[in-house]
Amino acid sequence: MIENITIGADPEAFLYNEQGFVSAEGKFGGTKENPKILERPGFAVQEDNVMVEFNIPPATSSQELKDNLQYMVDYIKVGAKQFDCTLNKAASAEFEISQLNTEQAMTFGCEPDFNAYTRDVNQGIVIENERLRTAGGHIHIGYDNPNEEHSLALIRALDITLGLASIVKDRDTRRRSMYGKAGAYRLKPFGVEYRTLSNFWIFEERNIQWVYEGVQAAVDLVNTEMIYKLEESAFGDTVQDAINSNNRSKATTLLTKINNVIKKETICVDY
């Protein structure tokens, strides 16, 4: 059983001014290896490539999750103003080459993530457009006594409750060409990190609520073992295909079929 859930995140975001997208390098401080710890416990900020990334403490309620994200969004907005910039909500952005002429701007995450369906390492990204950068909205799920079997089942369930609906809700189509494949995860000491979603959900309360409820629904699929019944019905392969191809029509059709199997009106909120 997956019990005593906590939800955190480490989203990325872009800065923008009237000239276009602006690198966050040198503006907020912190690195992947040494994040800048903020005064409020559990919060941190760092520069990742040309983006600003932040960490929030684990939440045990939807309101706490909303409050934690809003605190960091406000923090970045205030910091951006010091450089005559604003926080931009895009999930992908093209930068002028002048913003990318540093080692940091050309350094992409080298720690691999994995595929929850095959347990294989996901292939490294292929850079076809050197000006394109994308922003993730990874979700951290903690629970009591985590183990690999439950964590991987939870990731596959999250593809159903969040990944499929994100194809409809997230209007960005460029990030999926580089990141955010179906079942993307990393195991963590506290549980697991779901790496499929972009940052689109962190800016509006209704989307944060959708994520919170989607995690709860995914946990329910695992605890009732319904996730395994769905996979026996061959939905696993079609879920992967719909997400990886970013096909909205396939995603909505598949959600309807899955909902019919589990006899619920919907397992996904507002998709």
The 8 nearest C-alpha neighbors of each residue, nearest first, counted from 0:
[[1, 222, 2, 221, 149, 223, 218, 143],
 [0, 2, 142, 222, 218, 143, 3, 149],
 [1, 3, 142, 4, 143, 0, 218, 144],
 [4, 2, 142, 143, 5, 1, 141, 59],
 [5, 3, 142, 141, 2, 59, 6, 140],
 [4, 6, 141, 59, 58, 57, 140, 142],
 [7, 5, 140, 57, 58, 139, 141, 59],
 [6, 8, 57, 139, 56, 138, 55, 58],
 [7, 9, 138, 139, 137, 10, 55, 54],
 [8, 10, 54, 53, 137, 136, 52, 55],
 [11, 9, 136, 135, 52, 198, 53, 8],
 [12, 10, 52, 134, 135, 51, 50, 136],
 [11, 13, 51, 50, 134, 52, 87, 10],
 [14, 12, 50, 87, 86, 51, 15, 20],
 [13, 15, 86, 21, 87, 85, 20, 84],
 [16, 14, 20, 85, 84, 21, 19, 87],
 [15, 17, 84, 19, 18, 85, 20, 83],
 [16, 18, 19, 15, 84, 20, 83, 85],
 [19, 17, 16, 20, 15, 21, 95, 84],
 [20, 18, 16, 17, 15, 21, 94, 95],
 [21, 19, 15, 94, 14, 16, 22, 18],
 [20, 22, 14, 15, 19, 23, 98, 16],
 [21, 23, 49, 24, 98, 50, 14, 20],
 [24, 22, 49, 50, 26, 51, 25, 21],
 [25, 23, 22, 26, 49, 46, 48, 27],
 [24, 26, 27, 28, 23, 46, 22, 29],
 [25, 27, 23, 24, 28, 82, 78, 79],
 [28, 26, 25, 45, 46, 29, 23, 44],
 [29, 27, 45, 26, 46, 25, 35, 30],
 [28, 30, 45, 34, 35, 33, 46, 44],
 [29, 31, 45, 33, 34, 32, 46, 47],
 [30, 32, 33, 34, 45, 47, 29, 46],
 [33, 31, 30, 34, 29, 45, 35, 46],
 [32, 34, 30, 31, 29, 35, 45, 36],
 [35, 33, 29, 30, 45, 44, 31, 36],
 [34, 36, 29, 44, 43, 45, 28, 37],
 [37, 35, 43, 34, 42, 44, 38, 41],
 [36, 38, 43, 39, 42, 35, 40, 44],
 [37, 39, 40, 36, 42, 41, 43, 35],
 [38, 40, 37, 42, 41, 36, 43, 70],
 [41, 39, 42, 38, 37, 56, 36, 43],
 [40, 42, 56, 55, 39, 43, 54, 37],
 [41, 43, 55, 54, 37, 40, 39, 56],
 [44, 42, 36, 54, 37, 35, 53, 34],
 [45, 43, 53, 35, 34, 52, 29, 54],
 [44, 46, 29, 30, 34, 52, 28, 51],
 [45, 47, 51, 30, 29, 52, 50, 24],
 [48, 46, 50, 49, 51, 52, 45, 30],
 [47, 49, 104, 103, 50, 106, 46, 107],
 [50, 48, 22, 23, 104, 24, 47, 46],
 [51, 49, 47, 13, 23, 48, 12, 46],
 [50, 52, 46, 12, 11, 23, 45, 47],
 [53, 51, 11, 45, 10, 44, 46, 47],
 [52, 54, 44, 9, 43, 10, 45, 11],
 [53, 55, 9, 43, 42, 8, 44, 56],
 [54, 56, 42, 41, 7, 8, 67, 57],
 [57, 55, 41, 7, 42, 58, 54, 67],
 [58, 56, 7, 6, 5, 55, 59, 64],
 [59, 57, 6, 5, 64, 63, 60, 7],
 [58, 60, 5, 6, 4, 63, 57, 61],
 [61, 59, 63, 62, 58, 64, 211, 5],
 [60, 62, 64, 63, 211, 208, 65, 59],
 [63, 61, 65, 64, 60, 66, 208, 58],
 [62, 64, 66, 60, 65, 61, 58, 67],
 [63, 65, 61, 67, 58, 62, 66, 68],
 [66, 64, 62, 68, 63, 67, 69, 61],
 [65, 67, 63, 69, 64, 68, 62, 70],
 [68, 66, 64, 70, 65, 69, 63, 55],
 [67, 69, 65, 71, 70, 66, 72, 64],
 [70, 68, 72, 66, 71, 67, 73, 65],
 [69, 71, 67, 73, 68, 72, 66, 74],
 [72, 70, 74, 73, 68, 69, 75, 67],
 [71, 73, 69, 75, 74, 70, 68, 76],
 [72, 74, 76, 71, 70, 75, 69, 77],
 [75, 73, 71, 77, 72, 76, 70, 78],
 [76, 74, 78, 72, 77, 73, 79, 71],
 [77, 75, 73, 79, 78, 74, 86, 85],
 [76, 78, 74, 80, 75, 79, 73, 81],
 [79, 77, 75, 80, 76, 81, 74, 27],
 [78, 80, 84, 76, 81, 77, 82, 85],
 [81, 79, 83, 84, 82, 77, 78, 85],
 [80, 82, 79, 78, 83, 77, 84, 26],
 [81, 83, 80, 84, 79, 78, 26, 85],
 [84, 82, 80, 81, 79, 16, 85, 15],
 [85, 83, 16, 79, 80, 15, 82, 14],
 [84, 86, 15, 79, 14, 76, 87, 80],
 [85, 87, 14, 76, 13, 15, 88, 79],
 [86, 88, 13, 14, 89, 15, 85, 12],
 [89, 87, 90, 86, 12, 199, 13, 202],
 [90, 88, 91, 87, 92, 13, 199, 12],
 [89, 91, 134, 133, 198, 197, 199, 171],
 [92, 90, 133, 89, 132, 174, 134, 173],
 [91, 93, 132, 131, 133, 94, 89, 90],
 [92, 94, 131, 130, 132, 95, 91, 20],
 [95, 93, 130, 20, 96, 98, 92, 131],
 [94, 96, 97, 98, 130, 93, 99, 20],
 [95, 97, 99, 98, 94, 100, 130, 129],
 [96, 98, 95, 99, 100, 94, 101, 22],
 [99, 97, 96, 95, 22, 100, 94, 21],
 [98, 100, 104, 96, 97, 101, 105, 95],
 [99, 101, 97, 98, 96, 104, 102, 105],
 [102, 100, 104, 103, 99, 105, 98, 106],
 [101, 103, 105, 104, 106, 100, 99, 48],
 [102, 104, 106, 48, 105, 101, 49, 24],
 [105, 103, 48, 99, 101, 49, 102, 106],
 [104, 106, 102, 103, 107, 101, 99, 48],
 [107, 105, 103, 104, 48, 102, 108, 109],
 [106, 108, 109, 105, 48, 104, 103, 47],
 [109, 107, 110, 106, 111, 47, 48, 31],
 [108, 110, 111, 107, 123, 106, 112, 124],
 [111, 109, 108, 112, 107, 123, 185, 113],
 [112, 110, 109, 120, 113, 121, 123, 108],
 [111, 113, 185, 184, 121, 120, 183, 110],
 [112, 114, 120, 121, 184, 183, 119, 118],
 [113, 115, 118, 183, 182, 116, 119, 117],
 [116, 114, 182, 118, 151, 117, 113, 183],
 [117, 115, 114, 118, 182, 155, 151, 235],
 [116, 118, 119, 114, 115, 113, 120, 182],
 [119, 117, 114, 115, 116, 113, 120, 151],
 [120, 118, 117, 114, 113, 121, 115, 116],
 [119, 121, 113, 112, 114, 122, 111, 118],
 [122, 120, 113, 112, 114, 119, 123, 111],
 [121, 123, 120, 124, 111, 112, 113, 125],
 [124, 122, 121, 125, 111, 109, 177, 120],
 [123, 125, 177, 126, 122, 178, 176, 121],
 [124, 126, 127, 123, 177, 176, 122, 128],
 [125, 127, 128, 129, 124, 177, 131, 130],
 [128, 126, 125, 129, 131, 130, 124, 177],
 [129, 127, 130, 131, 126, 93, 132, 125],
 [128, 130, 131, 126, 127, 132, 96, 93],
 [129, 131, 93, 94, 128, 96, 95, 132],
 [132, 130, 93, 128, 129, 92, 94, 133],
 [131, 133, 92, 91, 93, 130, 134, 94],
 [132, 134, 91, 174, 90, 92, 135, 131],
 [135, 133, 90, 11, 198, 12, 197, 91],
 [136, 134, 197, 198, 11, 10, 137, 196],
 [135, 137, 198, 10, 197, 196, 9, 138],
 [136, 138, 194, 8, 193, 135, 9, 10],
 [137, 139, 8, 193, 192, 7, 140, 136],
 [140, 138, 192, 7, 8, 6, 191, 193],
 [141, 139, 6, 191, 5, 190, 192, 138],
 [140, 142, 190, 189, 5, 4, 6, 139],
 [143, 141, 4, 3, 2, 190, 145, 1],
 [142, 144, 145, 2, 3, 1, 141, 4],
 [143, 145, 142, 146, 190, 189, 1, 2],
 [146, 144, 190, 143, 142, 189, 147, 150],
 [145, 147, 149, 148, 150, 144, 190, 151],
 [146, 148, 150, 149, 151, 145, 186, 152],
 [149, 147, 151, 150, 146, 152, 153, 145],
 [150, 148, 152, 147, 151, 146, 153, 145],
 [149, 151, 147, 153, 152, 148, 191, 146],
 [152, 150, 154, 153, 115, 148, 149, 147],
 [151, 153, 149, 155, 154, 150, 156, 148],
 [152, 154, 156, 150, 151, 155, 149, 157],
 [155, 153, 157, 151, 156, 152, 182, 193],
 [154, 156, 158, 152, 157, 153, 182, 151],
 [155, 157, 217, 153, 159, 158, 154, 226],
 [158, 156, 160, 154, 159, 217, 161, 155],
 [157, 159, 162, 155, 156, 161, 160, 163],
 [158, 160, 156, 157, 163, 161, 162, 155],
 [159, 161, 157, 213, 267, 158, 217, 266],
 [162, 160, 157, 164, 158, 163, 159, 213],
 [161, 163, 158, 165, 164, 159, 157, 160],
 [164, 162, 250, 165, 166, 159, 161, 158],
 [163, 165, 270, 166, 161, 167, 162, 168],
 [166, 164, 168, 162, 167, 169, 163, 161],
 [165, 167, 164, 247, 163, 169, 168, 245],
 [166, 168, 165, 164, 247, 169, 270, 170],
 [169, 167, 165, 166, 170, 164, 270, 199],
 [170, 168, 165, 171, 166, 167, 199, 197],
 [171, 169, 168, 172, 167, 166, 199, 165],
 [170, 172, 169, 173, 90, 174, 91, 89],
 [173, 171, 174, 175, 170, 245, 176, 169],
 [174, 172, 175, 176, 171, 91, 177, 133],
 [173, 175, 176, 133, 177, 178, 172, 91],
 [174, 176, 178, 177, 179, 173, 172, 180],
 [177, 175, 174, 173, 178, 172, 179, 243],
 [178, 176, 175, 124, 174, 125, 179, 173],
 [179, 177, 175, 174, 180, 176, 124, 195],
 [180, 178, 195, 175, 196, 194, 183, 181],
 [179, 181, 243, 195, 183, 178, 182, 175],
 [182, 180, 239, 183, 242, 243, 195, 158],
 [181, 183, 115, 114, 155, 154, 184, 180],
 [184, 182, 114, 194, 113, 181, 195, 180],
 [185, 183, 193, 113, 194, 192, 112, 182],
 [184, 186, 192, 112, 191, 113, 187, 193],
 [185, 187, 191, 192, 190, 184, 188, 150],
 [186, 188, 191, 190, 189, 185, 192, 139],
 [189, 187, 190, 186, 145, 191, 141, 146],
 [190, 188, 141, 187, 142, 145, 191, 140],
 [191, 189, 141, 187, 145, 188, 140, 142],
 [190, 192, 186, 187, 140, 150, 185, 139],
 [191, 193, 139, 185, 184, 138, 194, 140],
 [194, 192, 184, 138, 137, 195, 183, 154],
 [195, 193, 137, 183, 184, 196, 179, 192],
 [194, 196, 179, 183, 180, 193, 181, 162],
 [197, 195, 136, 194, 179, 137, 135, 198],
 [196, 198, 135, 136, 199, 134, 90, 195],
 [197, 199, 136, 135, 200, 134, 201, 90],
 [200, 198, 197, 201, 90, 169, 202, 88],
 [199, 201, 206, 198, 202, 207, 203, 136],
 [200, 202, 199, 198, 207, 203, 68, 206],
 [203, 201, 200, 199, 204, 88, 206, 207],
 [204, 202, 206, 205, 201, 207, 200, 199],
 [203, 205, 207, 206, 208, 65, 202, 201],
 [204, 206, 208, 207, 203, 209, 200, 210],
 [207, 205, 209, 200, 208, 204, 203, 210],
 [206, 208, 204, 210, 209, 205, 200, 201],
 [209, 207, 211, 205, 206, 210, 204, 212],
 [208, 210, 206, 212, 207, 211, 268, 213],
 [211, 209, 213, 207, 208, 212, 214, 206],
 [210, 212, 208, 214, 213, 209, 61, 207],
 [213, 211, 215, 209, 214, 210, 208, 216],
 [212, 214, 210, 216, 160, 215, 211, 161],
 [215, 213, 217, 211, 212, 216, 210, 218],
 [214, 216, 212, 218, 213, 217, 219, 211],
 [217, 215, 219, 213, 214, 218, 212, 220],
 [218, 216, 156, 220, 214, 219, 157, 215],
 [217, 219, 215, 221, 220, 216, 222, 214],
 [218, 220, 216, 222, 217, 221, 223, 215],
 [221, 219, 225, 217, 226, 218, 223, 222],
 [222, 220, 224, 218, 219, 223, 226, 153],
 [221, 223, 219, 224, 0, 220, 218, 1],
 [222, 224, 225, 220, 221, 219, 226, 218],
 [225, 223, 221, 226, 222, 227, 220, 228],
 [224, 226, 220, 228, 223, 227, 229, 221],
 [227, 225, 229, 220, 224, 228, 221, 156],
 [226, 228, 230, 225, 229, 224, 231, 221],
 [229, 227, 231, 225, 230, 226, 232, 224],
 [230, 228, 232, 226, 227, 231, 234, 225],
 [229, 231, 227, 235, 233, 232, 234, 228],
 [230, 232, 228, 233, 229, 227, 234, 235],
 [231, 233, 229, 230, 234, 228, 235, 227],
 [234, 232, 230, 231, 235, 236, 229, 237],
 [235, 233, 237, 230, 232, 236, 229, 238],
 [234, 236, 230, 238, 233, 237, 239, 229],
 [237, 235, 239, 238, 234, 233, 240, 230],
 [236, 238, 240, 234, 239, 235, 241, 233],
 [239, 237, 235, 241, 240, 236, 234, 242],
 [240, 238, 181, 236, 242, 237, 241, 243],
 [239, 241, 237, 243, 238, 242, 244, 236],
 [240, 242, 238, 246, 244, 250, 239, 249],
 [243, 241, 245, 239, 244, 240, 181, 163],
 [242, 244, 240, 245, 180, 241, 239, 181],
 [243, 245, 246, 241, 242, 240, 175, 239],
 [246, 244, 242, 243, 166, 241, 247, 172],
 [245, 247, 244, 241, 249, 248, 250, 242],
 [248, 246, 250, 249, 167, 166, 251, 245],
 [247, 249, 250, 251, 246, 252, 241, 253],
 [250, 248, 252, 246, 247, 241, 251, 253],
 [249, 251, 247, 253, 163, 248, 241, 252],
 [250, 252, 254, 253, 248, 249, 247, 255],
 [253, 251, 249, 255, 254, 250, 248, 256],
 [252, 254, 256, 250, 255, 251, 249, 257],
 [255, 253, 257, 251, 256, 252, 258, 250],
 [254, 256, 258, 252, 253, 257, 259, 251],
 [257, 255, 253, 259, 254, 258, 252, 260],
 [258, 256, 260, 254, 259, 255, 253, 261],
 [257, 259, 255, 261, 263, 260, 256, 265],
 [258, 260, 262, 256, 257, 261, 255, 263],
 [261, 259, 257, 258, 262, 256, 229, 263],
 [260, 262, 258, 259, 263, 257, 225, 229],
 [263, 261, 259, 260, 258, 264, 257, 265],
 [264, 262, 265, 258, 261, 259, 266, 260],
 [263, 265, 258, 262, 266, 259, 255, 261],
 [264, 266, 263, 267, 258, 268, 255, 254],
 [267, 265, 160, 216, 258, 268, 263, 264],
 [268, 266, 160, 265, 213, 270, 269, 161],
 [267, 269, 209, 270, 266, 265, 213, 212],
 [270, 268, 267, 209, 164, 168, 206, 205],
 [269, 164, 268, 168, 267, 167, 165, 251]]
